[in-house]
């Protein structure tokens, strides 16, 4: 058998992909709790993951965009602001399994192995989306900290700060929830070759280190937000104490005024 190149293409949306909702549009798809797989004729396929990533392989660009549009019409409106990532797998019966020149080489390209590659590429695309979210969160936090450093206080109107803190907490929970993306799929436990493929791809996309970097950045954001919230609370307590003192002084002054 001659060597062949298999092309994977991943798209990560801002929204999650509801698998049960899109399943009726792909009646021949295989649906599990973790993915939807739709084989395409004559070759290739489409994978959809609930964490907001879709991966196609061995589909021409026109067919790929057509299937993505079909998917979008099935579920809630998926944003057009997406992360796209592609990856190449070289199938060569005379080649040992491993990475070479930025591509994965396998001796046989089987459906389970295609699933391992698709999942890893989807994880990488989703991770890039979360990296962008955290970077924006870190930049916004820096603006509040810079103001605190420059003026020694937070804005008097704390509603925007509280809204931002709520948004940050929500984002942090969402990002930490992607930890399950790094769990090894069951197929990798059953086949030593696929286990090696998964480990090689995870190292190729640097998934573990990228996730740790996200955790460190989120921890920095959390510490900064705790400080901002504490400063805002102390400021309002000080204002409340001043008001109470003024009220007491007013009451004393009124009592001393001759009637």
Buried (B, 14 or more C-beta within 10 A) or exposed (E): EEEEEBBBBBBBBBEBBEBEEBBEBBEEBEBEEBBBBBBBEEEBBBBBBBBBBBBBBBBEEEBBEEBBEBBBEBBEEBEEEBBEBBBBBBBBEEEEBEEEEEEBBBBEBBEBBBBBBBBBBBBBBBBBBBBEBBEEBBEBBEEBBEBBEEEEEBBEEBEEBEEBBEEBEEBBEEBEEBEEBBEBBEBBEEBEBBBEBBEBBBEBBEBEEBBEBBBEBBEBBBEBBEBBBEBBEEBEEEEEEEEEEEEEEEEEEEEEEEE
